[in-house]
Amino acid sequence: MHHEHEVERRAEVGEGSPLWGGPGEGLIVPGYRRDHVKVDPPGDFPAYRGTIARHPKRPLVPIPDMLTEVTGPLLGEDRIGESDFDLTAGQGGEPQGQKMILHGRVLDGNGRPIRGTLVEIWQANAAGRYWHAWDNHPAPLDPHFEGVGRCLTDDEGRYRFVTIKPGSYPWGNHFNAWRPAHIHLSLLGRAFTQRLVTQMYFPGDPMFDHDPIFNSVREPADRARLISTFDWEATTPEWALGYRFDVVLRGREATPFEEPDVSGGAPG
């Protein structure tokens, strides 16, 4: 249950708690704009066969947001390694493929930066293969690229990764099915109600029209928010290209949510 407008909400806490503000006061926590009902893909999208077995078969039961959902999680900076943002470093050699810089900002539904939030990414290598036991795509593994990274946003909500541009790969959903090149992102936000897992695509990919996962996001404007922009200013001469991908957590301009795969298969 979410509010249409950004408002203050009060969650009662017990006397003696460090959050106790006095009788009848409680803890002031932020409210959230209601999501656009068509932003996220439906749980059941027939063209995406994986949704057939894992989408809910009964109507969802609304659960009011309590203190647990609208506060936290907190992640200290000491849990992030100095080179965790660089997927090309610390793996015994140079990975194969085109180096790229992925950067952007994380914002809330009112356009305000979300600072100090965890951003994690994972992806296939340049040949289109994941470092994953279930990925049996006959493409080479890169011993110098595991394809995972993480960082915290700065005070302006900015994040930055150094990585390799991923390749496309077949995925068996239908005859001659191929995924557009993409990078998975996971963001925690300020509260569990802002939790987001999504995919970022690259501009001009010829497989957009043929990919059920991309097209399960129904509105063209919402699909466009899943596509990064080439950023010349972010490139490093003779070393790496640059792409920008801003993320909005909740609200009418929210980045669409990725339906999680609970089947135990390889990352999609």
HELIX and SHEET records of a PDB file:
HELIX    1   1 GLY A   50  ARG A   54  1                                   5    
HELIX    2   2 LEU A   67  VAL A   70  1                                   4    
HELIX    3   3 GLU A   77  ARG A   79  5                                   3    
HELIX    4   4 PHE A  192  GLN A  194  5                                   3    
HELIX    5   5 PHE A  208  HIS A  210  5                                   3    
HELIX    6   6 PRO A  212  ASN A  215  1                                   4    
HELIX    7   7 PRO A  220  ALA A  224  1                                   5    
HELIX    8   8 TRP A  232  ALA A  234  5                                   3    
SHEET    1   A 2 GLU A   8  ALA A  11  0                                        
SHEET    2   A 2 LEU A  27  PRO A  30 -1                                        
SHEET    1   B 4 ARG A 158  ILE A 164  0                                        
SHEET    2   B 4 LYS A  99  ASP A 108 -1                                        
SHEET    3   B 4 LEU A 241  ARG A 244  1                                        
SHEET    4   B 4 THR A 229  PHE A 230 -1                                        
SHEET    1   C 3 ARG A 158  ILE A 164  0                                        
SHEET    2   C 3 LYS A  99  ASP A 108 -1                                        
SHEET    3   C 3 VAL A 247  LEU A 249  1                                        
SHEET    1   D 4 VAL A 148  LEU A 152  0                                        
SHEET    2   D 4 LEU A 118  GLN A 123 -1                                        
SHEET    3   D 4 HIS A 182  LEU A 187 -1                                        
SHEET    4   D 4 LEU A 196  TYR A 201 -1                                        
SHEET    1   E 2 TYR A 169  PRO A 170  0                                        
SHEET    2   E 2 TRP A 178  ARG A 179 -1                                        
END                                                                             
